[in-house]
């Protein structure tokens, strides 16, 4: 999954070296330790979708398993499902080597191949630290910098991975409601009937 990130395209956006940090399934414990909330969201999304497809299942089964066995939600979900929640995972972080900058982050991606056969985008960020956006001009509340113009490229790579692995859907949780229209442009739809929901999915092949 580490090839999903368009690193070469990111590097071409700048005239200074870009440092790439990547981890995969072998480093899952490290990824979990560094990003517990994102991993919890991933496991929660998988479990919620499973319960929706299997209404006879007790929605509290994973919480009860976690409490009984004193384990994490991720591990408990795997025990209840009978398979690992995360089949594969990729964490990528790109920083630019320029001491003149206050912020060095230019790209961030956490994406996982999850149970039963979906892709979950746990986190992503593409930004140009040379292009700060004044607060009153920010279209998205959490975006402090302009983008890299590579979101379409990244989404296409995620689509290609999902298709090549015969995945059923791609899911994500928007960080804020103002991002829902942005992801909608790439085929994602809000899941469920809750108008306040930030959980979104895209059926692979549509």
N, C-alpha and C positions, 0 to 999 in steps of 0.2 A: 504493500500500500504506500510505501514511501515515495514511489514514483508519481503519485497523484499530484503532489505539489509541483507547480511549474517553475522550478528553481532557476533554470536558465533564463526564462523570461523575466523573472524578478531581478536577476543580476544585470540584465541588459537595461534596466530602468535607471541604473546608477553608474557613476564613473568611479566609485570607490568599492573596495572588496566587500562582499557579503559573506558573513559567516553562517553556515548551516548546521544546526543541531537537529538530529533525528533519532527517534527511538521507535522500536517496533514491539511485537508481541513478546519477545524475549525479555524486554524491559518493562513489562506490564506492572509489576509491583512498584517500580520507580515512578511510572506515569500516575498510578493510583495515588501514591504518596504526595506527588507534586500537584495533582489536580483532583482532589477528592470530590469537590462539588460537581465538576464536569462528568466524572465517572459515575457519581450517584445519579445525575440526571440521565445518563445513558442507560443505566440499569433500570431506573424508574420508567423511562419511556418504553423499554422492551417489555417490562412487566405490565404496564398499563395496556399496551396493545394486545398482549396475550389474554388478559382478562376480558377485554372487549370482544375478542374473537371466541372466547370460551366463557360465556356468562354463568355457567354452573360452578366455576372455580371461585373459591373464597378469596376475595381481594386482599385479605389480611394474611394470607398464607406465608408470604415472604417475610413480613414483619414478625410473625410468630416464630418462624424458623430462625431468623436472625437473633431474636431474643433467647430462644431455647438453646441454641448452639453458640451464642455469644460471638457471632461472626458479622461481617459487613453485609449490607444489603446486596451488593454485587455477588458475593459468595452464596448468600442464602437464596437469591433468585436462581442461581445456577443449580443449587441442590433441588429446589422445587421443580424446576423445568427439566432436570435430568441431563442438561447439557450446559456447557459454559455460555454465559451471556455474550462474552466477547470472543469471537472466533479469530479475529485479527485486528490490529490497531496500528495507527501511525500518528506519531506526534512530530511536528516539524516547527522549528523556530528559526527565523532568519533575522540577523542583526547586521547593521552596517558599521564598518570600521571607520568612524569619523569622530574624534574626540571633541570636535566643535559642537556637536549636537547634544541636546539635553536628553532626548529620547533616541534610542538606537534601534528599536524594534521596527521591522518593515513587513514581516509576515509571520503568521501564526496559524497552525492548523492542527486540530485534533479530530480524527475521523476513525470510525470503527466499523468493522463487519460484524454484525450482531445477530443473535438468535431471532427468528429461525433462519432467515436469509435476507437481511436488510442491511443497508448502510446508514449509519447515524453520524451526522455532522455534529460533534460535541462542541466545537469552538472554531471560529475562523476570524482572521483579521488581516487585511492587506492595507498598508498605509505608507504614505510618503512623509517622513519626518521633516523634510525640507518645505512642506506645504501646510503649515498650521492654519486652522480655520478659526476665526474669531467666534466666540460664543454666540453672538447674535446672528451669525450667518450659517450656523450648523443646521443642516437638514436632519441629521440623526443625532439625538441627544448625547450619545456616548462616543461620537466620532470627533476627535480633536484634530485630525489631519486628513488631507485629501487622500484619495485612493491611488492604486497603481494601474487601474484600467484592466485588471486581470481576473475579476470575479467571474466573467463569462467563460474564460479559459479554464479556471479552476472547476467551475460547475460542469463543464463539458468533460473534464477528466474524471470527475466523480461519476458522472453518467456512464462513461465508458467502462469504468471499473465495475459498476453495478451491473451493466449489461453483460460484460464478459463473464461475470460470476453468477449470472442468471438470478440476480437478486430480485425481490418482489417490489421493494420500495426504498426510498431514501427519506430519512426523517431528520428533523432538527427542531430545536426550540429557539425561537427568535429572542434575542436579548432584550428587546423592547418592542412595543407595539408599532413604533414607527418603521421597523424593519420588515414588518409583514408584507407591505406592498412591494418592497424590494425583492424579497424571495419569491413573491408571486410571479414576478417577471420571468422567473426561471422554472415555472411549472409547479411550484409548491402551493398547497392549499391548506387552510387551517383545518385541523382535525376536530371532529366533534361539533356539537351544537352550541358550545359556550362561546359567545361573541368575544369574551375577554381572553380566550385561549391563545397562547403563543406557540403551541405545538403544531408543527406543520409537516406535511408529507407530500411526496411526489411518487406516483406509480412509475416504475421503470418501464420504458418503452412507449410512454405516452407524451 
